[in-house]
Amino acid sequence: MIKIENLVKRYGDKLAVDNVSFTVEEGEIVGFLGPNGAGKSTTMNILTGYLSSTSGKAFINGKDILESPMEAKKLIGFLPEQPPLYLDMTVEEYLNFVYELKGCTLNRRKHIAEICEVVQIKDVYKRLIRNLSKGYKQRVGIAQALVGNPKVVIFDEPTVGLDPKQIIEIRNLIRMLGKDHTVILSTHILPEAQAVCDRIVIINKGQIVANEKREDLQNLITGNRRFEVQICGPKKEVLSAVKEVTGVSYAEILGGGEGDSSSFLIESQPGVDIRKSLFHKMAANSWPIIGLSSLGVTLEDIFISLVDRNQKSEKSKSKKIKLNEGDK
């Protein structure tokens, strides 16, 4: 559905997007993550035709966004970081204006009514946009993106500035839209992607540093696996025995658990599954394990690890270039 090939964007000497390539399949919700200034918005603006690229291609359902802009843009609904609203219009006037602007041919009344139902703005349909809360303004912005029933919907930072209740509502709305649309969600808010997306693409300093399904991301880093384990037995002796288990890199007592058990934080060495060894060690001492939960790694751990790795790589390249220049 969406294909980006070797995309490059320069602003003078600044390289904002550096040879970016990825695809989004039909029906996917893909999170496009990166720190502020990483190149997210630039990539999204090229994909939607707001900016031209220095080089590279962007396709929407086979249509090149630069060579066939009208055909490609008809397939896209876009909500930029600042929703393109006319504050002196009512919601009704604005959505009818967008309908005309897009040259939509669907039954006007029925189509706009369906959109208002989906984004839950029927109760403010006759009100001036200026007088709406930020959450409702964001919903109106999503509504304009859905006019024409586009195959692809792109959201750029859709929950910035919203309160927690509004954030949850917008996330639920995005999930629902993902059932009938291909969705790209550009954000720097990690819980956003974790809660909504099927796949996550991470960009840093204009380069893609990860492109994986959400559940496969933790395989990209070699950090320790963490477990919280409840074990019945004398705390200090149990802790000493846990530290002797092959593959355990760290262990500490967290506190009391249920009954006569204690709770322990245990970290394993990279790539080592300690669960069987831990079970046998505790069984040999007649100390029952009554609970074990994997803490794993969070999306935040993964994000920081990948971004740091990319920055170290860039510094290393920069040093090599300087050394080579010094040899001349």
C-alpha contacts under 8 A as a table, 3 or more apart, distances in Angstrom:
res1	aa1	res2	aa2	distance
1	M	23	T	7.61
1	M	24	V	6.05
1	M	25	E	5.25
1	M	26	E	5.25
1	M	59	F	7.89
1	M	60	I	5.83
1	M	61	N	4.45
1	M	62	G	7.26
1	M	182	T	7.76
2	I	23	T	5.43
2	I	24	V	4.96
2	I	25	E	6.67
2	I	58	A	7.56
2	I	59	F	5.69
2	I	60	I	4.82
2	I	61	N	6.02
2	I	62	G	7.78
3	K	21	S	7.63
3	K	22	F	6.16
3	K	23	T	4.44
3	K	24	V	6.58
3	K	58	A	5.81
3	K	59	F	5.05
3	K	60	I	6.70
3	K	62	G	7.99
4	I	7	L	6.65
4	I	20	V	7.13
4	I	21	S	4.96
4	I	22	F	5.33
4	I	23	T	6.14
4	I	56	G	7.77
4	I	57	K	5.88
4	I	58	A	4.47
4	I	59	F	6.34
5	E	19	N	7.74
5	E	20	V	6.62
5	E	21	S	4.58
5	E	22	F	6.88
5	E	56	G	5.64
5	E	57	K	5.11
5	E	58	A	6.31
6	N	18	D	7.85
6	N	19	N	4.31
6	N	20	V	5.01
6	N	21	S	5.17
6	N	55	S	7.43
6	N	56	G	4.77
6	N	57	K	6.75
7	L	17	V	6.75
7	L	18	D	6.70
7	L	19	N	4.82
7	L	20	V	4.81
7	L	21	S	6.49
7	L	53	S	6.80
7	L	54	T	7.73
7	L	55	S	5.89
7	L	56	G	4.14
7	L	57	K	6.07
7	L	58	A	7.57
8	V	15	L	7.68
8	V	16	A	7.62
8	V	17	V	4.98
8	V	18	D	5.00
8	V	19	N	5.11
8	V	20	V	6.81
8	V	53	S	6.04
8	V	54	T	5.45
8	V	55	S	5.13
8	V	56	G	6.03
9	K	15	L	6.20
9	K	16	A	5.60
9	K	17	V	4.90
9	K	18	D	6.89
9	K	42	T	7.93
9	K	53	S	5.12
9	K	54	T	4.76
9	K	55	S	6.90
10	R	13	D	6.77
10	R	14	K	5.64
10	R	15	L	4.58
10	R	16	A	5.73
10	R	17	V	7.05
10	R	53	S	7.98
10	R	54	T	6.21
11	Y	14	K	5.09
11	Y	15	L	6.45
11	Y	16	A	7.01
12	G	15	L	7.89
15	L	18	D	6.37
15	L	206	G	7.17
16	A	38	A	7.46
16	A	39	G	5.57
16	A	42	T	7.28
16	A	205	K	7.05
16	A	206	G	5.33
17	V	20	V	6.62
17	V	39	G	5.68
17	V	42	T	7.32
17	V	43	T	6.99
17	V	205	K	7.47
17	V	206	G	4.04
17	V	207	Q	6.62
18	D	205	K	7.92
18	D	206	G	4.91
18	D	207	Q	5.40
19	N	56	G	7.64
19	N	206	G	7.90
19	N	207	Q	6.88
20	V	206	G	7.40
20	V	207	Q	6.07
20	V	208	I	6.22
21	S	208	I	7.71
22	F	211	N	7.83
24	V	28	E	6.62
24	V	30	V	7.08
24	V	182	T	7.80
25	E	28	E	5.69
25	E	182	T	7.38
26	E	181	H	7.52
26	E	182	T	5.43
27	G	178	G	6.33
27	G	179	K	6.68
27	G	180	D	6.74
27	G	181	H	5.60
27	G	182	T	4.47
27	G	183	V	7.37
28	E	178	G	6.82
28	E	181	H	7.80
28	E	182	T	5.25
28	E	183	V	6.25
28	E	198	D	6.45
28	E	199	R	7.63
29	I	175	R	7.99
29	I	178	G	6.01
29	I	182	T	6.14
29	I	183	V	4.64
29	I	184	I	5.89
29	I	185	L	7.31
29	I	196	V	7.40
29	I	197	C	5.00
29	I	198	D	5.37
29	I	199	R	6.71
30	V	183	V	6.25
30	V	184	I	4.92
30	V	185	L	6.11
30	V	197	C	5.35
30	V	198	D	5.92
30	V	199	R	4.87
30	V	200	I	5.61
30	V	201	V	7.21
31	G	184	I	5.96
31	G	185	L	4.77
31	G	186	S	5.94
31	G	187	T	7.19
31	G	193	A	5.44
31	G	197	C	5.60
31	G	198	D	7.71
31	G	199	R	6.24
31	G	200	I	4.64
31	G	201	V	6.04
32	F	40	K	6.93
32	F	184	I	6.84
32	F	185	L	5.81
32	F	186	S	4.49
32	F	187	T	6.23
32	F	200	I	6.14
32	F	201	V	4.95
32	F	202	I	5.97
32	F	203	I	7.38
33	L	40	K	7.13
33	L	186	S	6.01
33	L	187	T	5.29
33	L	188	H	5.39
33	L	189	I	7.77
33	L	190	L	7.67
33	L	193	A	7.87
33	L	200	I	7.17
33	L	201	V	6.09
33	L	202	I	4.67
33	L	203	I	6.10
34	G	37	G	7.95
34	G	38	A	5.56
34	G	39	G	7.69
34	G	40	K	6.68
34	G	187	T	7.04
34	G	188	H	5.38
34	G	202	I	5.57
34	G	203	I	4.97
34	G	204	N	5.68
35	P	38	A	5.45
35	P	188	H	5.64
35	P	203	I	7.94
35	P	204	N	6.76
36	N	39	G	7.97
36	N	188	H	6.88
37	G	40	K	7.42
37	G	205	K	7.29
38	A	203	I	6.15
38	A	204	N	4.69
38	A	205	K	4.64
38	A	206	G	5.49
39	G	42	T	5.27
39	G	43	T	6.12
39	G	203	I	7.04
39	G	204	N	7.16
39	G	205	K	6.60
39	G	206	G	4.97
40	K	43	T	5.30
40	K	44	M	6.27
40	K	186	S	6.52
40	K	187	T	7.86
40	K	203	I	7.10
40	K	206	G	7.95
41	S	44	M	4.98
41	S	45	N	5.96
41	S	156	D	6.97
41	S	186	S	7.44
42	T	45	N	5.10
42	T	46	I	6.26
42	T	51	L	7.63
43	T	46	I	5.19
43	T	47	L	6.16
44	M	47	L	4.95
44	M	48	T	6.17
44	M	154	I	7.82
44	M	156	D	7.63
44	M	186	S	7.79
45	N	48	T	5.20
45	N	49	G	6.10
45	N	50	Y	4.94
45	N	51	L	5.44
46	I	49	G	5.08
46	I	50	Y	5.82
46	I	51	L	4.63
46	I	52	S	5.66
46	I	53	S	6.28
46	I	58	A	7.68
47	L	50	Y	7.73
47	L	58	A	5.95
47	L	59	F	7.76
47	L	65	I	6.83
48	T	51	L	7.77
48	T	65	I	7.22
48	T	73	K	6.73
48	T	76	I	7.13
48	T	78	F	7.34
49	G	52	S	6.72
49	G	65	I	6.03
49	G	66	L	6.92
49	G	69	P	6.89
49	G	73	K	7.35
52	S	66	L	7.22
53	S	56	G	6.73
53	S	57	K	7.87
57	K	64	D	6.98
57	K	65	I	7.85
57	K	66	L	7.99
58	A	64	D	5.83
58	A	65	I	5.86
58	A	66	L	7.76
59	F	62	G	5.33
59	F	63	K	5.06
59	F	64	D	4.48
59	F	65	I	5.83
59	F	72	A	7.61
60	I	63	K	5.07
60	I	64	D	6.58
60	I	65	I	6.90
60	I	72	A	5.70
60	I	75	L	7.17
61	N	72	A	7.65
61	N	75	L	7.98
63	K	67	E	7.88
63	K	68	S	6.11
63	K	69	P	7.90
63	K	71	E	6.82
63	K	72	A	5.32
64	D	67	E	5.29
64	D	68	S	5.40
64	D	69	P	6.96
64	D	72	A	6.69
65	I	68	S	5.58
65	I	69	P	4.70
65	I	72	A	5.50
65	I	73	K	7.25
66	L	69	P	5.35
68	S	71	E	5.68
68	S	72	A	6.15
69	P	72	A	5.16
69	P	73	K	5.85
70	M	73	K	5.29
70	M	74	K	6.30
71	E	74	K	5.46
71	E	75	L	7.15
72	A	75	L	5.53
72	A	76	I	7.07
73	K	76	I	5.13
73	K	77	G	7.92
74	K	77	G	7.97
74	K	102	K	7.80
74	K	148	G	7.88
74	K	150	P	6.76
75	L	150	P	4.76
75	L	151	K	5.34
75	L	152	V	6.00
76	I	145	A	7.84
76	I	150	P	5.26
76	I	151	K	6.44
76	I	152	V	4.86
76	I	153	V	5.79
76	I	154	I	7.34
77	G	144	Q	7.71
77	G	145	A	4.14
77	G	146	L	5.79
77	G	147	V	7.55
77	G	150	P	5.70
77	G	151	K	7.91
77	G	152	V	6.15
77	G	153	V	4.60
77	G	154	I	6.19
78	F	142	I	7.96
78	F	145	A	5.13
78	F	153	V	5.87
78	F	154	I	4.85
78	F	155	F	6.13
79	L	82	Q	7.75
79	L	83	P	6.05
79	L	84	P	7.86
79	L	141	G	6.18
79	L	142	I	6.13
79	L	145	A	6.00
79	L	153	V	7.96
79	L	154	I	6.22
79	L	155	F	4.90
79	L	156	D	6.13
79	L	158	P	7.39
80	P	83	P	5.65
80	P	84	P	7.45
80	P	155	F	6.34
80	P	156	D	4.99
80	P	157	E	7.46
80	P	158	P	7.80
81	E	155	F	7.65
81	E	156	D	4.96
81	E	157	E	5.29
81	E	158	P	6.37
81	E	160	V	7.91
83	P	137	K	7.66
83	P	138	Q	6.70
83	P	141	G	5.16
84	P	141	G	6.83
85	L	94	Y	7.71
85	L	129	I	7.67
85	L	137	K	7.93
85	L	141	G	6.90
86	Y	89	M	5.74
86	Y	94	Y	6.98
86	Y	129	I	7.22
87	L	90	T	7.69
87	L	128	L	6.80
87	L	129	I	4.88
87	L	130	R	4.45
88	D	128	L	6.25
88	D	129	I	6.58
88	D	130	R	6.21
89	M	92	E	7.85
89	M	93	E	5.73
89	M	94	Y	5.77
89	M	128	L	5.60
89	M	129	I	6.14
89	M	130	R	7.88
90	T	93	E	5.13
90	T	94	Y	6.08
90	T	125	Y	7.05
90	T	126	K	5.73
90	T	127	R	5.07
90	T	128	L	4.01
90	T	129	I	5.48
91	V	94	Y	5.11
91	V	95	L	6.14
91	V	124	V	7.08
91	V	125	Y	5.04
91	V	126	K	6.08
91	V	127	R	6.19
91	V	128	L	6.40
91	V	129	I	5.96
91	V	140	V	7.16
92	E	95	L	5.48
92	E	96	N	6.23
92	E	125	Y	5.41
92	E	126	K	5.91
92	E	127	R	7.98
93	E	96	N	5.24
93	E	97	F	6.05
94	Y	97	F	4.96
94	Y	98	V	6.22
95	L	98	V	5.02
95	L	99	Y	6.08
95	L	112	I	7.20
95	L	143	A	7.66
95	L	144	Q	6.25
95	L	147	V	7.81
96	N	99	Y	4.91
96	N	100	E	6.33
96	N	108	R	7.99
96	N	112	I	7.87
97	F	100	E	5.21
97	F	101	L	6.09
98	V	101	L	4.84
98	V	102	K	6.06
98	V	144	Q	6.47
98	V	147	V	7.23
99	Y	102	K	5.44
99	Y	103	G	6.29
99	Y	104	C	5.49
99	Y	108	R	7.60
99	Y	147	V	6.29
99	Y	148	G	7.30
100	E	103	G	5.08
100	E	104	C	6.43
101	L	104	C	7.83
102	K	147	V	7.84
102	K	148	G	7.25
104	C	108	R	7.99
104	C	147	V	7.51
104	C	148	G	5.42
105	T	108	R	7.53
105	T	148	G	7.69
106	L	111	H	6.45
106	L	148	G	7.07
107	N	110	K	5.59
107	N	111	H	5.74
108	R	111	H	5.28
108	R	112	I	6.07
109	R	112	I	5.51
109	R	113	A	6.04
110	K	113	A	5.12
110	K	114	E	6.14
111	H	114	E	5.17
111	H	115	I	6.37
111	H	147	V	7.77
112	I	115	I	5.09
112	I	116	C	6.19
112	I	147	V	7.33
113	A	116	C	5.13
113	A	117	E	6.19
113	A	122	K	7.92
114	E	117	E	5.05
114	E	118	V	6.22
115	I	118	V	5.06
115	I	119	V	6.21
115	I	143	A	6.10
115	I	146	L	6.97
115	I	147	V	7.47
116	C	119	V	5.37
116	C	120	Q	5.55
116	C	121	I	5.13
116	C	122	K	5.40
116	C	125	Y	7.92
116	C	143	A	6.94
117	E	120	Q	5.02
117	E	121	I	6.75
117	E	122	K	6.35
118	V	173	L	7.90
119	V	139	R	6.03
119	V	140	V	7.80
119	V	142	I	7.42
119	V	143	A	6.51
119	V	173	L	6.93
120	Q	123	D	7.66
120	Q	139	R	7.69
121	I	124	V	5.48
121	I	125	Y	6.20
121	I	136	Y	7.18
121	I	139	R	7.10
121	I	140	V	7.28
122	K	125	Y	5.11
123	D	126	K	7.88
124	V	127	R	5.23
124	V	132	L	7.94
127	R	131	N	7.28
127	R	132	L	7.66
128	L	131	N	5.60
128	L	132	L	7.07
129	I	132	L	5.33
129	I	137	K	6.78
132	L	135	G	7.95
132	L	136	Y	5.89
132	L	137	K	6.10
133	S	136	Y	5.30
133	S	137	K	6.21
134	K	137	K	4.98
134	K	138	Q	6.15
134	K	161	G	7.81
134	K	162	L	6.80
135	G	138	Q	5.15
135	G	139	R	6.42
135	G	162	L	6.17
135	G	166	Q	5.85
136	Y	139	R	4.91
136	Y	140	V	6.22
137	K	140	V	5.04
137	K	141	G	6.21
138	Q	141	G	4.93
138	Q	142	I	6.31
138	Q	158	P	7.30
138	Q	159	T	7.99
139	R	142	I	4.99
139	R	143	A	6.11
139	R	170	I	7.76
140	V	143	A	4.83
140	V	144	Q	6.35
141	G	144	Q	5.34
141	G	145	A	6.56
142	I	145	A	5.07
142	I	146	L	6.49
143	A	146	L	5.18
143	A	147	V	6.61
144	Q	147	V	5.32
145	A	150	P	7.98
145	A	153	V	6.99
146	L	149	N	5.32
146	L	150	P	6.34
146	L	153	V	7.51
147	V	150	P	7.31
150	P	153	V	6.80
150	P	181	H	7.55
151	K	180	D	7.94
151	K	181	H	5.35
151	K	182	T	6.21
152	V	181	H	5.74
152	V	182	T	4.75
152	V	183	V	5.88
152	V	184	I	7.89
153	V	181	H	6.66
153	V	182	T	6.19
153	V	183	V	4.89
153	V	184	I	6.49
154	I	183	V	5.77
154	I	184	I	4.80
154	I	185	L	6.10
154	I	186	S	7.70
155	F	158	P	5.79
155	F	183	V	7.70
155	F	184	I	6.23
155	F	185	L	4.93
155	F	186	S	6.02
156	D	185	L	6.23
156	D	186	S	4.74
156	D	187	T	6.45
157	E	160	V	5.85
157	E	185	L	7.33
157	E	186	S	5.73
157	E	187	T	4.85
157	E	188	H	7.52
158	P	170	I	7.74
158	P	185	L	7.94
158	P	187	T	7.79
159	T	162	L	5.53
159	T	166	Q	7.86
159	T	167	I	5.67
159	T	170	I	7.05
162	L	166	Q	5.75
162	L	167	I	5.91
163	D	166	Q	5.33
163	D	167	I	6.16
164	P	167	I	5.04
164	P	168	I	6.35
165	K	168	I	5.31
165	K	169	E	6.37
166	Q	169	E	5.03
166	Q	170	I	6.19
167	I	170	I	5.21
167	I	171	R	6.15
168	I	171	R	5.11
168	I	172	N	6.18
169	E	172	N	5.18
169	E	173	L	6.21
170	I	173	L	4.94
170	I	174	I	6.20
171	R	174	I	5.10
171	R	175	R	6.29
171	R	192	E	7.38
171	R	195	A	7.61
171	R	196	V	6.51
172	N	175	R	5.11
172	N	176	M	6.28
172	N	196	V	7.95
173	L	176	M	5.09
173	L	177	L	6.20
174	I	177	L	5.02
174	I	178	G	6.21
174	I	196	V	7.30
175	R	178	G	5.14
175	R	179	K	7.13
175	R	196	V	6.03
176	M	179	K	5.64
176	M	180	D	7.84
177	L	180	D	5.77
177	L	181	H	5.89
177	L	183	V	7.75
178	G	181	H	5.04
178	G	182	T	6.10
178	G	183	V	6.09
185	L	193	A	7.68
185	L	197	C	7.94
187	T	190	L	7.62
187	T	192	E	7.52
187	T	193	A	7.62
189	I	192	E	5.52
189	I	193	A	7.15
190	L	193	A	5.51
190	L	194	Q	6.35
190	L	299	L	6.63
190	L	300	E	6.39
191	P	194	Q	4.91
191	P	195	A	5.89
191	P	299	L	7.76
192	E	195	A	5.36
192	E	196	V	6.23
193	A	196	V	5.31
193	A	197	C	5.16
193	A	200	I	7.22
194	Q	197	C	6.20
194	Q	214	R	7.16
194	Q	299	L	7.01
197	C	200	I	6.83
197	C	214	R	7.14
198	D	213	K	6.03
198	D	214	R	5.84
199	R	211	N	7.38
199	R	212	E	5.70
199	R	213	K	4.03
199	R	214	R	4.99
200	I	210	A	7.55
200	I	211	N	5.81
200	I	212	E	5.61
200	I	213	K	6.03
200	I	214	R	5.88
201	V	208	I	7.07
201	V	209	V	7.74
201	V	210	A	5.52
201	V	211	N	4.32
201	V	212	E	6.61
202	I	208	I	5.80
202	I	209	V	5.62
202	I	210	A	5.03
202	I	211	N	6.48
202	I	303	F	7.70
203	I	206	G	6.16
203	I	207	Q	5.31
203	I	208	I	4.38
203	I	209	V	5.66
203	I	210	A	7.25
204	N	207	Q	5.37
204	N	208	I	6.51
204	N	209	V	6.73
204	N	307	V	6.29
204	N	310	N	7.25
208	I	211	N	7.36
209	V	306	L	6.55
209	V	307	V	7.36
209	V	310	N	6.86
210	A	306	L	7.55
212	E	216	D	6.14
212	E	217	L	5.78
213	K	216	D	5.28
213	K	217	L	6.41
214	R	217	L	5.55
215	E	218	Q	7.15
216	D	219	N	5.74
216	D	220	L	7.65
217	L	220	L	5.62
217	L	221	I	7.94
217	L	299	L	7.87
217	L	302	I	7.22
218	Q	221	I	5.94
218	Q	297	V	6.47
218	Q	298	T	7.86
218	Q	299	L	7.70
218	Q	302	I	6.39
219	N	222	T	7.30
220	L	302	I	7.70
221	I	302	I	6.59
221	I	305	S	7.03
221	I	306	L	7.54
222	T	270	P	5.66
222	T	271	G	7.55
223	G	270	P	6.12
223	G	297	V	7.83
224	N	267	E	5.91
224	N	268	S	5.52
224	N	269	Q	5.59
224	N	270	P	5.27
224	N	296	G	7.91
225	R	267	E	5.51
225	R	268	S	5.32
225	R	269	Q	7.20
225	R	270	P	7.03
225	R	294	S	7.67
225	R	295	L	7.28
225	R	296	G	5.13
225	R	297	V	7.01
226	R	265	L	7.02
226	R	266	I	5.71
226	R	267	E	4.42
226	R	268	S	6.52
226	R	294	S	6.07
226	R	295	L	5.14
226	R	296	G	5.30
226	R	297	V	7.65
227	F	265	L	5.82
227	F	266	I	5.20
227	F	267	E	6.35
227	F	292	L	6.71
227	F	293	S	5.61
227	F	294	S	4.51
227	F	295	L	5.32
227	F	296	G	7.20
228	E	263	S	6.72
228	E	264	F	5.64
228	E	265	L	4.78
228	E	266	I	6.37
228	E	291	G	7.98
228	E	292	L	5.78
228	E	293	S	5.36
228	E	294	S	6.51
228	E	295	L	6.91
229	V	263	S	5.62
229	V	264	F	5.19
229	V	265	L	6.52
229	V	266	I	7.33
229	V	289	I	7.24
229	V	290	I	7.84
229	V	291	G	5.57
229	V	292	L	4.40
229	V	293	S	6.52
230	Q	257	G	6.51
230	Q	261	S	6.05
230	Q	262	S	5.48
230	Q	263	S	4.45
230	Q	264	F	6.30
230	Q	289	I	5.87
230	Q	290	I	5.60
230	Q	291	G	4.81
230	Q	292	L	6.35
231	I	238	V	7.79
231	I	261	S	5.14
231	I	262	S	5.57
231	I	263	S	6.57
231	I	264	F	7.72
231	I	287	W	6.46
231	I	288	P	5.77
231	I	289	I	4.49
231	I	290	I	5.98
231	I	291	G	7.22
232	C	260	D	5.72
232	C	261	S	3.94
232	C	262	S	6.31
232	C	287	W	5.34
232	C	288	P	5.42
232	C	289	I	6.52
232	C	290	I	7.37
233	G	237	E	7.71
233	G	238	V	6.31
233	G	260	D	7.09
233	G	261	S	6.37
233	G	262	S	7.53
233	G	287	W	5.38
233	G	288	P	7.68
234	P	237	E	5.56
234	P	238	V	5.93
235	K	238	V	5.21
235	K	239	L	6.06
235	K	253	I	7.41
235	K	262	S	6.59
236	K	239	L	5.07
236	K	240	S	6.17
237	E	240	S	5.09
237	E	241	A	6.21
238	V	241	A	5.12
238	V	242	V	6.07
238	V	282	M	7.86
238	V	287	W	7.92
239	L	242	V	5.06
239	L	243	K	6.33
239	L	251	A	6.98
239	L	252	E	6.88
239	L	253	I	7.09
239	L	264	F	7.82
240	S	243	K	5.33
240	S	244	E	6.70
241	A	244	E	5.16
241	A	245	V	6.85
241	A	281	K	7.34
241	A	282	M	7.81
242	V	245	V	5.41
242	V	248	V	7.47
242	V	251	A	7.10
242	V	278	L	6.96
242	V	281	K	7.69
243	K	248	V	6.13
243	K	249	S	7.52
243	K	250	Y	6.96
243	K	251	A	6.35
244	E	248	V	7.41
245	V	248	V	5.80
245	V	274	I	7.60
245	V	277	S	6.45
245	V	278	L	6.20
245	V	281	K	7.07
246	T	274	I	7.20
246	T	277	S	7.10
247	G	268	S	5.56
247	G	269	Q	5.35
247	G	272	V	5.90
247	G	273	D	7.46
247	G	274	I	6.02
248	V	251	A	7.43
248	V	266	I	7.04
248	V	267	E	5.97
248	V	268	S	4.48
248	V	269	Q	6.00
248	V	274	I	6.92
249	S	266	I	7.82
249	S	267	E	5.69
249	S	268	S	5.24
249	S	269	Q	5.46
250	Y	266	I	5.82
250	Y	267	E	5.07
250	Y	268	S	6.99
251	A	264	F	6.85
251	A	265	L	5.52
251	A	266	I	4.42
251	A	267	E	6.30
252	E	264	F	5.64
252	E	265	L	5.36
252	E	266	I	6.75
253	I	262	S	7.37
253	I	263	S	6.15
253	I	264	F	4.54
253	I	265	L	6.40
254	L	262	S	7.56
254	L	263	S	5.28
254	L	264	F	5.14
254	L	265	L	6.32
255	G	262	S	5.83
255	G	263	S	5.37
255	G	264	F	7.27
256	G	260	D	7.85
256	G	261	S	6.38
256	G	262	S	4.38
256	G	263	S	5.80
257	G	260	D	7.13
257	G	261	S	4.98
257	G	262	S	4.58
257	G	263	S	5.42
258	E	261	S	5.48
258	E	262	S	7.34
261	S	290	I	7.98
268	S	272	V	6.31
268	S	273	D	7.20
268	S	274	I	6.59
269	Q	272	V	5.59
273	D	276	K	7.58
274	I	277	S	5.42
274	I	278	L	5.88
275	R	278	L	5.10
275	R	279	F	6.12
276	K	279	F	5.06
276	K	280	H	6.28
277	S	280	H	5.24
277	S	281	K	6.13
278	L	281	K	5.15
278	L	282	M	6.19
279	F	282	M	5.33
279	F	283	A	6.02
279	F	289	I	7.25
280	H	283	A	5.03
280	H	284	A	6.06
281	K	284	A	5.29
281	K	285	N	6.77
282	M	285	N	5.28
282	M	286	S	6.19
282	M	287	W	5.06
282	M	288	P	6.55
282	M	289	I	7.27
283	A	286	S	4.77
283	A	287	W	5.79
283	A	288	P	6.50
284	A	287	W	7.71
289	I	292	L	7.45
297	V	301	D	6.01
297	V	302	I	7.04
298	T	301	D	5.14
298	T	302	I	6.49
299	L	302	I	5.04
299	L	303	F	5.98
300	E	303	F	5.04
300	E	304	I	6.12
301	D	304	I	5.40
301	D	305	S	6.07
302	I	305	S	5.11
302	I	306	L	6.09
303	F	306	L	5.34
303	F	307	V	6.07
304	I	307	V	5.22
304	I	308	D	5.91
305	S	308	D	5.24
305	S	309	R	6.03
306	L	309	R	5.02
306	L	310	N	6.16
307	V	310	N	5.10
307	V	311	Q	6.22
308	D	311	Q	5.09
308	D	312	K	6.17
309	R	312	K	5.21
309	R	313	S	6.18
310	N	313	S	5.05
310	N	314	E	6.23
311	Q	314	E	5.06
311	Q	315	K	6.23
312	K	315	K	5.08
312	K	316	S	6.12
313	S	316	S	5.06
313	S	317	K	6.24
314	E	317	K	5.10
314	E	318	S	6.14
315	K	318	S	5.00
315	K	319	K	6.21
316	S	319	K	5.19
316	S	320	K	6.33
317	K	320	K	5.16
317	K	321	I	6.24
318	S	321	I	5.17
318	S	322	K	6.29
319	K	322	K	5.13
319	K	323	L	6.15
320	K	323	L	5.04
320	K	324	N	6.09
321	I	324	N	5.11
321	I	325	E	6.13
322	K	325	E	5.04
322	K	326	G	6.13
323	L	326	G	4.97
323	L	327	D	6.44
324	N	327	D	5.19
324	N	328	K	6.85
325	E	328	K	5.44
